[in-house]
Amino acid sequence: MSRYAVAGAGLTGALLAARLGQAGHDVTVHERRDDPRRGPRGEGRSINLALSTRGLDALERVGLADHVRARAVPMRARLIHAVDGTLTRQPYGTTPAEHLLSVDRDELGVTLIDLADASPRTQLRFAERVHGIDLTSDSGRVGYGVAAADAGSHHADALFAADGAFSGVRRDLADRGLMVDEVTAISHGYKELTIAAGTDGTHRLEPEVLHIWPRGTHMLIALPNTDGSFTATLFWPHEGPVSFGSVTPADVTRVFAELFADAAQAIGDDLAEQYEANPASGLVSVRTAPWNVDDRVVLVGDAAHAVVPFYGQGANAALEDVTLLCDLLADGGRGDAFTAFSRRRVDTDALASLAMDNFVEMRDHVGSRWFLVLAALRRMAHRLAPRYYVPLYTMVTFTRIPYSRARRRARRQDALAVTAATVLCAAVTAVIVAVVRR
């Protein structure tokens, strides 16, 4: 068996370490943060995620899917809040069984760290940042340094970089020309707010839905938590008349009253306090090629392909990475496995584009009548011909069809649907004309 190092103990790194340890490898995990099990929860950023089929499948393989389901809130639909207070429900799936799970990211992270820690072959080391990758060894092993109190030289048969969107490992290798490192920031950022539970411990807004307040270039969403609260995320431009750069805590109550009146009422009197206390964070996409350096280093999860969060697939795709990579390692040699895994970037590049497209859809279109008509027609087409027409959202969220294949299929389906509608309209028109001429 091999001796592996994993940089990062987030969702991806912890799950990967657990899988590698269960496969009989010796694994050392280096995480730059302190042990999250021994300190306060991280607040003010990225508390929730929307778990779906790809992520649940990865958790199923380590026996955690039922554990996570029991601690999650199902989200069966979008609930769109119009400026005038009108509510519109849009089911996520084509059947009641197809729904998302609102999961506490920190809680899931601790669960996965505990799983990795349970393996006798896995060593977890916190407050250690991997740097200084050394690929010159004649033995074919990879060397690296660790920025920590007991910093020193380390070696492994392979290094798995799961150290996030701003991966130090990726940056180190890109600086030496071993891979292309493309990090693209968008004009919007996000700030998280909390809608506390009611005095009786229940949700102040309807539970079991994802709430969306679409306002063109501005958007607010809210995901339910098991304790009766909601985690709300405000997506605003960094600059402009209404932006994180211009709206002060003194202004925010007035701005919310204009844009998100019912959300402001649900948040309550501490809106300005929360707005001031919680940081505004940036949103980036990461595209990297290749993901590996021969059989010694491979990037996994956000380190390889971070995406903006608007399709709810970032964590799901990262957890699916672990499934795919571990399956490849079980099937053959490490070099072939890493190279084959690197080819997944065609799918994550497709996901990055889908996520940006969905941002525009969520903020600009989900409240329109035409969008609702199209969504209803797609669901109807799927019910009438489930083998031949599957909505894009269903393929991305409720199957494990590769992202690029789902995107291509959706385009073909839509083209055929337009053709069929044109033929049908022509036929109906011909019948009407024939009847009139009689």
Secondary structure by P-SEA (a helix, b strand, c coil): cbbbbbccccaaaaaaaaaaaaabbbbbbbbcccccccccccccccccccccaaaaaaaaaaccaaaaaaabbbbcbbbbbcccbbbbbbbccccccbbbbbccaaaaaaaaaaaaaacccbbbbccbbbcccccccccccccccccccbbbbbbccccccccccccaaaaaaaaaccbbbbbbbccccbbbbbbcccccccccccccbbbbbcccccbbbbbbccccccbbbbbbbccccccccccccccaaaaaaaccaaaaaaaccaaaaaaaabbbbbbbbbbbccccccccbbbccccccccccccccaaaaaaaaaaaaaaaaaaccaaaaaaaaaaaaaaaaaaaaaaaaaaaaaacccccaaaaaaaaaaaaaaaaccccccccccccccccccaaaaaaaaaaaaaaaaaaaaaaaaaaaaaaaaaaac
